[in-house]
Every structure is written in C-alpha cells, then in structure tokens.
Amino acid sequence: MSLSYLPLDFFGPGSVVSTEEVVFRGVPLAGTDTARADTIVARLQQGLGSCGSQATIDLQIVALSLQGTTLIDVDLPTGRSSYQVRACLSSNPGPAGQPIGGLAPFWWTPPLA
C-alpha cells in the first residue's frame, strides 16, 4: 500500500514519512474459531448450490487484522522514528459496494524494544 496519500505533518509538525510503501501480512484474529484466521468474509446471499456453477453475490469483510512486514520511517524535527503499521476494520463500516469502505484509519505504534 502506498503511503503517498499521507499529508505532510501527519505525525506532527515538520514530520515527513520517508517510507513509500507498506506490505502487509495477516495477523491472527483474537477470539476466532480458526486460530490462524486473519480475515473473515461473509456471503450476503446464497450462491448457486452445485460445485462449478457461477453466480455473482455480495461479500462483506467481517474482520481483518493486518500488520506491516517492516517498520516505516518518519523524519521528525527531533530525528528519525520508526513505527509499526497495523490495519483493521472500522467499527463504522462504509456503504456496501465500496471496495475499501469500512477500512479503519491505520494506527501507528513505536516498535517494542
């Protein structure tokens, strides 16, 4: 995912993100029946019943847990800082039919020492 959309000063006055792209990997969701699931998708209608048949149905991403594979670097007036990027779904999902509707703003945390 490109970080070029982040405005200057996003991390504070004088901050500039020097990392241009984040590659995400799945992180297991807590409390799911499938211990390694990082994404849960629900069908909103039934499709055709037989294997090999085709139908167009609406899907909804119910849960999502992603983390950047590397830290991003941010240049601040006080020096360079690195942050871990995570992404999940918003508690206020967007309208149906929008490809990324309901994606929460990313949150940024300093890496653990």
PyMOL commands that set and color helices and strands:
alter all, ss='L'
color gray80, all
select strands_A, chain A and resi 16-17+24-26+39-43+59-68+72-76+79-88+107-109
alter strands_A, ss='S'
color yellow, strands_A
deselect
rebuild
show_as cartoon
